[in-house]
Amino acid sequence: MKNKSILNTVSKVMTKLALGAFMVQVPIFSSTLLNSLSPKGENIRDKIHLEKLLKQEKKKLGIENKNINAYFCNTIETSGARKINENSYEIFLAKDQRAFNVLRHELYHVADGHCDKGYELFNNGRKFEKTIRYLLINEPKASIYGATGLKL
C-alpha cells in the first residue's frame, strides 16, 4: 500500500513538471514561430527612414512624450531596447534585423513598460521571476505587436 502511495505522489509530481514545462514552452515557441512566419515588413533603408517610422509608431502607441533614440548597430546579433535614464530609452537594430516589425517589437517593450521594470533582455541583475515574466508574457506580447500591430 505504501508503494502505491509513493508511486501516486511521484506520478502527480511528474505530471505537474510536464505541465509546467509545456506551459513554459508554448509561449516561447509561439512567439518564435510568429516572428519567423510573419513577413519582415518594410526594410528600413537609412537613419532618416528609421526616424520617420519611429515617429509614426510612437504616435500610434501614445508615447510621443518619451525620448527614444533608435539606431543601427552592426556589432550585435539581436535587436533590443533599454532604458537609459528617466523617460529616455534607446532601441538598437541588429545588422540583419533592420525591418519595420522589429522596430515595432522593440517599441512595444518601451510602450508597455517592460524596460522600466527591468525586464529587458540585457539587464544582468534580473531574477528568475523577471526572466520567466519576460519570456512568458512580455516577449510574446511584443512579438504579436511587431507582427500584427495589435496591442495587448
GIVENDA-V452721 format. One record per backbone hydrogen bond with DSSP energy under -0.5 kcal/mol. CO is the residue of the C=O (numbers start at 1). NH is the residue of the N-H. Records with the same first field share a line. If there is no record, write none. Layout:
# GIVENDA-V452721
CO=NH  NH
This chain:
# GIVENDA-V452721
1=5
2=6
3=7
4=8
5=9
6=10
7=11
8=12
9=13
10=14
11=15
12=16
13=17
14=18
15=19
16=20
17=21
18=22
19=23
20=24
21=25
22=26
23=27
24=28
25=29
26=30
27=31
28=32
29=33
30=34
31=35
32=36
33=37
34=38
40=101
42=100
43=45
46=50
47=51
48=52
49=53
50=54
51=55
52=56
53=57
54=58
55=59
56=60
57=61
58=62  63
59=62
63=66
66=68
67=89
68=70
69=91
71=93
73=76  95
76=95
80=92
82=90
85=88
87=67
88=84  85
89=69
90=82
91=71
92=80  94
93=73
94=97
97=99
98=44
99=103
100=104
101=105
102=106
103=107
104=108
105=109
106=110
107=111
108=112
109=114  115
110=113
113=117
114=119
115=118
120=123
122=124
123=126
127=131
128=132
129=133
130=134
131=135
132=136
133=137  138
134=139
137=141
138=142
139=143
140=144
141=145
142=146
143=147
144=148  149  150
145=149
